Amino acid sequence: MFNKRVKIKELLSQEPQEQEVTVMGWVRTFRNNQFIALNDGSTNNNLQVVLELGKFDEETLKRITTSASLKITGTVIPSLGKGQKLEVKASTLEILGDSDAEKYPLQPKKHSLEFLREIAHLRFRTNTFGSVFRLRHALAFAVHKFYNEKGFVYLHTPIVTASDAEGAGEMFRVTTLPFDNPPRNEDGTVNFKEDFFGRSSNLTVSGQLEGELGATAFGEIYTFGPTFRAENSNTARHLAEFWMIEPEMAFCDLEDNMNLAEEFIKYIIRYAMENNREDLEFLAQRLADEEKQLPQDKRSELGLIEKLEFVLNNDFERITYTEAIDILLQSPAYKKKKFQYDVKWGIDMQSEHERYLVEKHFKKPVIVTNYPAAIKAFYMRQDDGCEPGKETVAAMDILAPGIGEIVGGSQREERMDKLMKRMEEMHVPAEELWWYLDTRRFGTVPHAGFGLGFERMVQFVTGMGNIRDVIAFPRTPKNCEF
């Protein structure tokens, strides 16, 4: 029976008492026709299985190749070798699946991350990606644990939608109309009334607007699901398909929003550190080895685990957008013209500006608030008492070392008159969002929320430099493999 097997992680935590066990996994290495390093994905640590010389026939031994899958029953005994306290002396061995060693692309050596992206269907079998994806699981579990403990309702918002929450227009269209000859109106435009949903529809860029509907009934909700941006960004920070966590809270202002976001980030990091220490230590060592190749001034001041502990043990710095711009204008980097993009009040800060603030100036996560209204979405609450031409909104971004923006959020505009005026200015059609505006018609309340890009969070915790290495099958421009 397969369910009688013991996972290698569990077995390695036991004491060797000559107990009989059944283990199953994939061969990492096989040497001297005697020693098998077996791994089943529960941990990066391999179990040493010892084959008694002469006990198994030559034909079977030839089939024990890298990545062949085995079922082994044997006795747990103390290990004489270094690095493990126990090993399994095999009494029976069954090959569940052969692996052609000549064709198997993962050899027992170091492979580049670029090469592993080309074989993303197999890269989970490496130690690096084993650790990354066990940590991704732990962080996802911690997300649900955090909000469940706080009494939030988990809301599944639609993946197919007719609204553009961000107003950016960078969306993937969903249609069943024929591409070569779609039905057209008299003016030549596509007649979407004949499409599946009877109107133009897209993959969602955010569950926020629907989340607000839930928050104004349940008080506090969160979403956690895939979102899509048809943005032609071929960078180490962008994906076309990524996961977002979006809490939305009624009776909540900008300060409440910041407090929740900071508590949330610290909670899920702490969970990973308490439950996946082994994987974090492996990735910390990997990062340290990688940074040895860099010049001294490019290396991180803190190791991965030290960085995470620093985040847990310090309050996030909180500054306004105006203060952030002043810091950048006074910075040596600006004065020496080291920024690629210009700095002045009103700009949408670029990654280089954000990273300067967190990595060079404050050296810790920073929450920037009260951004110019002109560069923010229509639903953000307008600040009172602004001077003409310098209108700001109650927005907040959390910037993290090594990545830049990791959270974006705001207090929402609950005042109907101001929201309608803003939608008109930004050419957001009120008639299409009648359902959204009903939340302001029927018992409006101050409310706020934010979105956390899950892959960027996983990047931050694992120390991986490229966002494509923290999602199983990355979707990027010109790439939809697997």
C-alpha positions as CSV (number, residue, x, y, z in Angstrom):
1,M,0.0,0.0,0.0
2,F,1.4,3.4,-1.0
3,N,0.0,5.2,2.0
4,K,2.2,3.2,4.3
5,R,5.3,5.1,3.2
6,V,7.2,7.4,5.6
7,K,8.2,10.8,4.2
8,I,11.9,11.4,4.3
9,K,11.6,14.6,6.3
10,E,9.7,12.8,9.1
11,L,12.1,9.8,9.0
12,L,15.2,12.0,9.3
13,S,13.8,13.5,12.5
14,Q,13.5,10.0,14.2
15,E,16.1,8.0,16.1
16,P,17.4,4.8,14.4
17,Q,16.0,1.9,16.3
18,E,16.1,-0.8,13.6
19,Q,12.4,-0.1,12.8
20,E,11.2,-1.3,9.4
21,V,10.1,1.5,7.0
22,T,8.9,1.9,3.5
23,V,10.2,5.0,1.7
24,M,9.6,6.3,-1.9
25,G,11.3,9.0,-3.9
26,W,13.6,9.9,-6.7
27,V,17.3,9.0,-7.0
28,R,19.6,12.0,-6.7
29,T,22.8,10.0,-6.9
30,F,23.9,6.4,-6.9
31,R,27.5,5.5,-6.2
32,N,29.6,2.4,-5.9
33,N,26.5,0.2,-6.7
34,Q,25.8,0.5,-3.0
35,F,24.7,4.0,-1.8
36,I,21.5,5.7,-3.0
37,A,20.7,9.3,-2.2
38,L,16.9,9.4,-2.2
39,N,14.7,12.5,-2.1
40,D,10.9,12.7,-2.0
41,G,10.5,16.5,-2.1
42,S,9.5,16.8,1.6
43,T,13.0,18.3,2.4
44,N,16.2,19.1,0.6
45,N,18.0,16.5,2.7
46,N,18.5,13.2,1.0
47,L,18.1,9.8,2.7
48,Q,21.0,7.5,2.3
49,V,19.8,4.0,1.3
50,V,22.4,1.2,1.5
51,L,22.2,-1.8,-0.8
52,E,24.0,-4.9,0.4
53,L,26.5,-6.0,-2.2
54,G,25.3,-9.0,-4.1
55,K,21.7,-8.8,-2.8
56,F,20.3,-7.2,-6.0
57,D,20.8,-8.3,-9.5
58,E,22.9,-6.4,-12.1
59,E,19.9,-5.6,-14.3
60,T,18.1,-3.8,-11.3
61,L,21.3,-1.9,-10.4
62,K,21.7,-0.6,-13.9
63,R,18.2,0.9,-13.7
64,I,19.0,3.0,-10.6
65,T,19.8,6.2,-12.4
66,T,19.4,9.9,-11.6
67,S,15.7,10.7,-11.2
68,A,14.5,7.1,-11.4
69,S,11.7,6.6,-8.8
70,L,12.0,3.9,-6.2
71,K,10.0,2.1,-3.6
72,I,12.3,0.7,-0.9
73,T,11.5,-1.2,2.3
74,G,14.3,-1.6,4.8
75,T,15.6,-1.2,8.3
76,V,16.6,2.1,9.9
77,I,20.1,1.9,11.3
78,P,22.6,4.4,12.7
79,S,24.8,5.8,9.9
80,L,28.5,5.5,9.9
81,G,29.0,8.2,7.3
82,K,29.2,12.0,8.1
83,G,26.3,14.3,7.7
84,Q,23.4,12.0,8.7
85,K,22.5,10.2,11.9
86,L,20.6,7.4,10.1
87,E,20.3,5.4,6.9
88,V,18.1,2.7,5.6
89,K,19.5,-0.8,4.9
90,A,17.3,-2.0,2.0
91,S,15.6,-5.4,2.1
92,T,13.4,-4.9,-1.0
93,L,13.7,-2.5,-3.9
94,E,11.1,-1.8,-6.6
95,I,11.7,0.6,-9.5
96,L,8.5,2.5,-10.0
97,G,9.7,4.6,-13.0
98,D,12.9,4.5,-15.1
99,S,14.8,7.6,-16.0
100,D,17.1,7.7,-19.1
101,A,20.3,9.2,-17.6
102,E,21.6,10.2,-21.1
103,K,18.5,12.3,-21.8
104,Y,17.6,13.6,-18.3
105,P,18.6,17.3,-18.4
106,L,19.2,17.7,-14.6
107,Q,22.6,16.3,-13.9
108,P,24.1,16.3,-10.4
109,K,25.9,19.7,-10.9
110,K,25.1,23.4,-10.6
111,H,22.8,24.7,-13.3
112,S,22.1,28.4,-14.2
113,L,18.7,29.8,-13.3
114,E,18.3,30.8,-17.0
115,F,18.7,27.2,-18.0
116,L,16.3,26.0,-15.4
117,R,13.6,28.4,-16.6
118,E,13.8,26.6,-19.9
119,I,12.9,23.3,-18.2
120,A,10.5,24.8,-15.6
121,H,8.6,21.5,-15.6
122,L,11.6,19.8,-14.0
123,R,13.2,22.6,-11.9
124,F,11.1,21.7,-8.8
125,R,13.5,18.7,-8.4
126,T,16.5,21.0,-7.6
127,N,17.3,22.0,-4.1
128,T,16.9,25.7,-4.9
129,F,13.4,25.4,-6.3
130,G,12.4,22.8,-3.7
131,S,13.1,25.5,-1.0
132,V,11.5,28.3,-3.0
133,F,8.2,26.5,-3.6
134,R,8.0,25.0,-0.1
135,L,8.4,28.6,1.2
136,R,5.8,29.9,-1.3
137,H,3.4,27.3,0.1
138,A,4.2,28.4,3.7
139,L,3.6,32.0,2.9
140,A,0.3,31.3,1.1
141,F,-0.9,29.3,4.1
142,A,0.2,32.1,6.5
143,V,-1.9,34.6,4.4
144,H,-5.1,32.6,5.0
145,K,-4.1,32.0,8.7
146,F,-3.6,35.7,9.3
147,Y,-6.9,36.9,7.9
148,N,-8.8,34.0,9.4
149,E,-7.5,34.8,12.8
150,K,-8.7,38.4,12.3
151,G,-12.2,37.4,11.3
152,F,-11.9,38.5,7.6
153,V,-14.2,36.8,5.0
154,Y,-12.3,35.2,2.1
155,L,-14.1,36.4,-1.0
156,H,-13.5,34.9,-4.5
157,T,-13.7,37.8,-6.9
158,P,-14.2,37.2,-10.6
159,I,-11.3,36.4,-13.0
160,V,-13.3,37.5,-16.0
161,T,-14.6,41.0,-15.6
162,A,-15.9,43.9,-17.7
163,S,-14.3,46.6,-15.5
164,D,-10.8,48.0,-15.5
165,A,-10.1,48.7,-11.8
166,E,-6.8,50.5,-12.4
167,G,-7.9,52.5,-15.5
168,A,-4.6,51.5,-17.1
169,G,-6.2,49.7,-20.1
170,E,-3.4,47.0,-20.1
171,M,-5.8,44.0,-20.1
172,F,-6.1,40.7,-21.8
173,R,-9.4,40.4,-23.7
174,V,-11.6,37.4,-23.2
175,T,-13.7,36.5,-26.3
176,T,-15.3,33.7,-28.3
177,L,-15.7,35.8,-31.4
178,P,-13.7,34.6,-34.5
179,F,-10.5,36.6,-34.8
180,D,-10.5,36.6,-38.6
181,N,-14.0,37.8,-39.1
182,P,-15.7,39.2,-36.0
183,P,-19.2,40.6,-36.3
184,R,-19.2,44.4,-36.7
185,N,-21.5,47.4,-36.1
186,E,-22.4,49.8,-38.9
187,D,-19.5,52.1,-37.9
188,G,-17.0,49.2,-38.3
189,T,-16.4,48.6,-34.6
190,V,-16.6,45.0,-33.2
191,N,-20.2,44.1,-32.1
192,F,-19.6,42.5,-28.7
193,K,-23.3,41.9,-28.2
194,E,-22.7,38.7,-30.1
195,D,-19.8,37.7,-27.8
196,F,-20.2,35.1,-25.1
197,F,-20.9,37.6,-22.3
198,G,-22.7,40.1,-24.6
199,R,-20.1,42.8,-24.0
200,S,-16.4,43.4,-24.1
201,S,-14.8,41.4,-21.2
202,N,-11.2,40.9,-19.9
203,L,-9.1,39.0,-17.5
204,T,-9.1,40.9,-14.1
205,V,-6.3,43.3,-13.2
206,S,-7.6,43.5,-9.6
207,G,-10.4,42.2,-7.4
208,Q,-10.5,45.5,-5.5
209,L,-13.8,47.0,-6.8
210,E,-15.7,43.7,-6.1
211,G,-13.8,43.5,-2.8
212,E,-15.3,46.8,-1.7
213,L,-18.8,45.4,-2.3
214,G,-18.0,42.6,0.2
215,A,-16.4,44.9,2.7
216,T,-19.5,47.1,2.8
217,A,-21.5,44.1,3.9
218,F,-19.1,41.9,5.9
219,G,-16.9,44.7,7.3
220,E,-13.6,43.0,6.4
221,I,-12.8,40.7,3.4
222,Y,-9.7,39.6,1.6
223,T,-9.1,38.2,-1.9
224,F,-6.2,36.0,-2.9
225,G,-6.1,35.0,-6.6
226,P,-4.5,35.5,-10.0
227,T,-4.5,38.8,-11.7
228,F,-3.3,39.7,-15.2
229,R,-1.6,42.7,-16.9
230,A,-1.0,42.9,-20.6
231,E,2.0,45.1,-19.9
232,N,5.0,44.6,-22.3
233,S,7.6,44.6,-19.4
234,N,10.4,42.1,-19.9
235,T,12.0,42.8,-16.5
236,A,13.0,40.8,-13.4
237,R,10.1,42.4,-11.5
238,H,7.1,41.9,-13.9
239,L,4.8,39.0,-14.8
240,A,1.8,39.0,-17.1
241,E,0.0,36.6,-14.7
242,F,0.6,37.0,-10.9
243,W,-1.2,36.5,-7.6
244,M,-2.5,39.3,-5.4
245,I,-3.7,39.5,-1.9
246,E,-6.2,42.3,-1.5
247,P,-7.8,43.0,1.9
248,E,-10.6,45.6,2.0
249,M,-11.9,47.0,5.3
250,A,-14.9,49.1,6.2
251,F,-14.6,51.7,9.0
252,C,-11.0,52.0,8.3
253,D,-8.7,55.0,7.3
254,L,-5.2,55.3,5.8
255,E,-3.5,54.9,9.2
256,D,-5.5,51.7,10.0
257,N,-4.6,50.5,6.5
258,M,-0.8,51.0,7.0
259,N,-1.0,49.3,10.4
260,L,-2.7,46.2,9.0
261,A,-0.3,46.0,6.0
262,E,2.8,46.2,8.3
263,E,1.4,43.6,10.8
264,F,0.4,41.3,7.9
265,I,3.9,41.4,6.2
266,K,5.6,40.7,9.6
267,Y,3.2,37.9,10.4
268,I,3.8,35.9,7.2
269,I,7.6,36.4,7.3
270,R,7.6,35.2,11.0
271,Y,5.5,32.2,10.0
272,A,8.0,31.2,7.3
273,M,10.9,31.7,9.6
274,E,9.4,29.5,12.3
275,N,8.2,26.7,10.0
276,N,10.7,26.7,7.1
277,R,14.0,27.5,8.7
278,E,15.9,24.8,6.9
279,D,14.8,26.1,3.5
280,L,15.6,29.7,4.5
281,E,19.1,28.7,5.6
282,F,19.7,26.9,2.4
283,L,18.6,29.9,0.3
284,A,20.6,32.2,2.6
285,Q,23.8,30.2,1.9
286,R,23.0,30.2,-1.8
287,L,22.6,34.0,-1.9
288,A,25.8,34.5,0.1
289,D,27.7,32.3,-2.3
290,E,26.2,34.2,-5.3
291,E,27.2,37.6,-3.8
292,K,30.8,36.5,-3.4
293,Q,31.1,37.0,-7.1
294,L,30.0,40.6,-6.9
295,P,32.1,43.6,-6.1
296,Q,32.0,44.7,-2.5
297,D,29.8,47.8,-3.1
298,K,27.1,45.6,-4.8
299,R,26.8,43.1,-2.0
300,S,23.9,43.2,0.5
301,E,24.8,44.6,3.9
302,L,22.7,41.9,5.6
303,G,22.4,38.2,4.8
304,L,18.9,36.9,3.9
305,I,18.0,35.7,7.4
306,E,19.4,38.9,9.0
307,K,17.4,41.0,6.6
308,L,14.2,39.2,7.5
309,E,14.9,39.5,11.2
310,F,15.6,43.2,10.8
311,V,12.2,43.7,9.1
312,L,10.5,41.8,12.0
313,N,12.3,43.8,14.7
314,N,11.9,47.3,13.3
315,D,9.0,49.6,12.6
316,F,8.6,50.5,9.0
317,E,9.6,54.1,8.2
318,R,6.6,56.3,7.3
319,I,7.0,59.4,5.1
320,T,4.8,61.4,2.7
321,Y,5.5,61.5,-1.0
322,T,6.5,65.1,-0.7
323,E,9.1,64.2,1.9
324,A,10.3,61.3,-0.3
325,I,10.8,63.7,-3.3
326,D,12.7,66.1,-1.0
327,I,15.1,63.3,0.2
328,L,15.7,62.3,-3.4
329,L,16.4,65.9,-4.5
330,Q,18.9,66.3,-1.7
331,S,20.6,62.9,-2.3
332,P,24.2,62.5,-3.6
333,A,22.8,60.2,-6.3
334,Y,20.6,63.0,-7.7
335,K,23.3,65.6,-7.4
336,K,25.8,63.4,-9.2
337,K,23.1,62.6,-11.9
338,K,23.2,58.9,-11.1
339,F,19.4,58.5,-11.5
340,Q,18.3,57.5,-15.0
341,Y,14.9,59.1,-14.5
342,D,14.3,62.8,-13.4
343,V,13.1,63.7,-9.9
344,K,10.5,66.4,-9.3
345,W,7.2,66.7,-7.5
346,G,4.5,65.0,-9.5
347,I,6.5,62.1,-11.0
348,D,5.5,58.5,-10.6
349,M,8.6,57.3,-8.7
350,Q,10.6,54.7,-10.6
351,S,12.1,51.6,-9.1
352,E,15.5,53.2,-8.8
353,H,14.0,56.0,-6.7
354,E,12.1,53.6,-4.4
355,R,15.2,51.4,-3.9
356,Y,17.3,54.4,-3.1
357,L,14.9,55.3,-0.3
358,V,14.8,51.9,1.3
359,E,18.4,50.6,0.5
360,K,20.5,53.7,0.8
361,H,18.7,56.3,2.8
362,F,16.5,54.5,5.4
363,K,17.9,50.9,5.0
364,K,14.6,49.4,5.9
365,P,11.1,49.1,4.5
366,V,9.4,52.4,3.9
367,I,5.7,53.4,3.7
368,V,5.2,56.4,1.4
369,T,1.8,58.1,1.7
370,N,-0.2,61.0,0.1
371,Y,0.8,60.7,-3.5
372,P,-0.2,63.3,-6.2
373,A,-3.8,62.7,-7.3
374,A,-2.8,63.0,-11.0
375,I,-0.8,59.7,-10.9
376,K,-3.2,57.6,-8.8
377,A,-6.5,55.8,-9.5
378,F,-10.0,57.4,-9.5
379,Y,-11.2,55.6,-6.3
380,M,-8.5,57.0,-3.9
381,R,-9.7,59.4,-1.3
382,Q,-8.8,63.0,-2.0
383,D,-6.9,64.8,0.7
384,D,-8.5,67.9,2.1
385,G,-6.7,71.3,2.3
386,C,-4.4,70.8,-0.7
387,E,-2.9,73.8,-2.5
388,P,-4.1,74.1,-6.1
389,G,-1.9,72.1,-8.5
390,K,-0.6,70.0,-5.6
391,E,-3.7,67.8,-4.9
392,T,-2.9,64.6,-3.2
393,V,-4.8,61.4,-2.2
394,A,-4.7,59.1,0.8
395,A,-2.6,56.5,-0.9
396,M,0.2,54.4,0.5
397,D,2.9,52.2,-1.0
398,I,5.2,49.9,1.0
399,L,8.7,49.8,-0.5
400,A,11.0,46.8,0.3
401,P,14.8,46.4,0.0
402,G,15.9,44.7,-3.2
403,I,12.5,44.9,-4.9
404,G,10.8,48.3,-4.5
405,E,7.0,48.5,-4.3
406,I,5.6,45.4,-2.6
407,V,2.2,46.9,-1.5
408,G,0.0,49.5,-3.0
409,G,-3.2,50.7,-1.2
410,S,-5.3,53.7,-0.2
411,Q,-8.3,54.9,1.7
412,R,-11.1,54.8,-0.7
413,E,-13.2,57.9,-1.7
414,E,-16.5,57.3,0.1
415,R,-18.0,60.7,-0.7
416,M,-20.3,60.3,-3.7
417,D,-19.9,63.8,-5.1
418,K,-16.1,63.8,-5.0
419,L,-16.0,60.3,-6.5
420,M,-18.3,61.2,-9.4
421,K,-16.3,64.3,-10.2
422,R,-13.1,62.4,-10.2
423,M,-14.5,59.7,-12.4
424,E,-15.6,62.3,-14.8
425,E,-12.1,63.9,-14.9
426,M,-10.5,60.6,-15.5
427,H,-13.1,59.5,-18.2
428,V,-14.3,56.5,-16.1
429,P,-17.8,55.7,-17.3
430,A,-20.2,56.0,-14.3
431,E,-22.9,54.0,-16.1
432,E,-20.7,50.9,-16.3
433,L,-19.9,51.1,-12.6
434,W,-23.4,51.7,-11.3
435,W,-23.1,48.7,-9.0
436,Y,-19.9,50.1,-7.5
437,L,-21.4,53.5,-6.9
438,D,-24.3,51.8,-5.0
439,T,-21.9,51.3,-2.1
440,R,-21.8,55.1,-1.8
441,R,-25.5,55.5,-2.3
442,F,-26.6,53.0,0.4
443,G,-24.8,53.5,3.7
444,T,-21.4,54.7,2.6
445,V,-18.6,54.4,5.2
446,P,-14.9,55.3,5.4
447,H,-13.0,52.3,4.1
448,A,-9.6,51.3,2.9
449,G,-7.6,48.4,1.4
450,F,-4.4,47.4,-0.3
451,G,-2.9,44.9,-2.7
452,L,0.2,42.8,-2.0
453,G,1.9,41.3,-5.0
454,F,2.4,37.7,-3.7
455,E,5.4,36.9,-6.0
456,R,7.3,40.0,-4.9
457,M,6.7,38.9,-1.3
458,V,8.0,35.5,-2.1
459,Q,11.0,37.1,-3.8
460,F,11.7,39.2,-0.7
461,V,11.6,36.2,1.6
462,T,13.6,33.8,-0.6
463,G,16.2,36.3,-1.8
464,M,15.6,35.3,-5.5
465,G,16.6,38.0,-7.9
466,N,14.1,37.3,-10.7
467,I,10.4,37.1,-10.2
468,R,10.2,34.4,-12.8
469,D,11.9,32.1,-10.3
470,V,9.2,32.3,-7.6
471,I,6.2,31.3,-9.7
472,A,5.8,27.8,-11.0
473,F,5.3,28.6,-14.7
474,P,6.0,32.3,-15.5
475,R,3.9,34.1,-18.0
476,T,5.9,36.9,-19.7
477,P,5.9,38.6,-23.1
478,K,6.4,36.0,-25.8
479,N,6.5,33.2,-23.3
480,C,3.6,30.9,-22.5
481,E,5.4,27.5,-22.3
482,F,4.2,24.6,-20.1
